[in-house]
Amino acid sequence: MEFLSETLTDDELAAITGYKTPSCQRQWLTRNAWQFVLTGAQRPVVGRVYARLKLAGVKPTATNAVAETWTLDLSRVG
């Protein structure tokens, strides 16, 4: 099973913005009202759940941007 990072990869961010250059990615993200943080190298970082909501046309909020938690239900295992 593959576990995804909590943030988008460089390739995913390039696919969304259409740019590989961090300065162009920052401009695209700002122009399209995406929230992001910067690394020390000035590369934008976007959260995976946030990006999924934005791409689905949902305005991310503190309530809907929380990853859904789950528990393992073994009650039917016999």
VENWOJO-V412729 format. One record per pair of residues at least 6 apart in sequence whose ideal C-beta (glycine too) atoms are under 7 Angstrom apart, sorted by the first residue. I is the first residue (numbers start at 1). J is the second residue. D is the distance in Angstrom with one decimal. If there is no record, write none. Layout:
# VENWOJO-V412729
I;J;D / I;J;D
This chain:
# VENWOJO-V412729
4;48;6.2 / 5;48;6.8 / 6;47;6.3 / 6;48;5.7 / 7;45;5.2 / 7;46;6.4 / 7;47;5.9 / 7;48;6.1 / 8;46;4.8 / 8;48;6.0 / 8;51;5.7 / 13;25;5.8 / 13;44;6.7 / 13;46;6.2 / 14;20;4.8 / 16;51;6.9 / 17;25;4.7 / 17;28;4.1 / 17;29;6.7 / 18;28;6.9 / 19;25;5.0 / 19;28;6.0 / 22;42;5.9 / 22;43;4.6 / 22;44;6.3 / 25;44;5.2 / 26;44;5.2 / 29;36;5.1 / 29;44;5.7 / 34;46;6.5 / 34;54;6.2 / 35;50;6.6 / 36;44;4.2 / 36;45;6.0 / 36;46;5.0 / 37;45;5.0 / 38;44;6.2 / 39;45;6.1 / 49;65;5.5 / 49;67;5.4 / 50;60;5.1 / 50;65;5.8 / 53;60;4.3 / 53;64;6.4 / 53;65;6.3 / 54;60;6.4 / 58;64;6.4
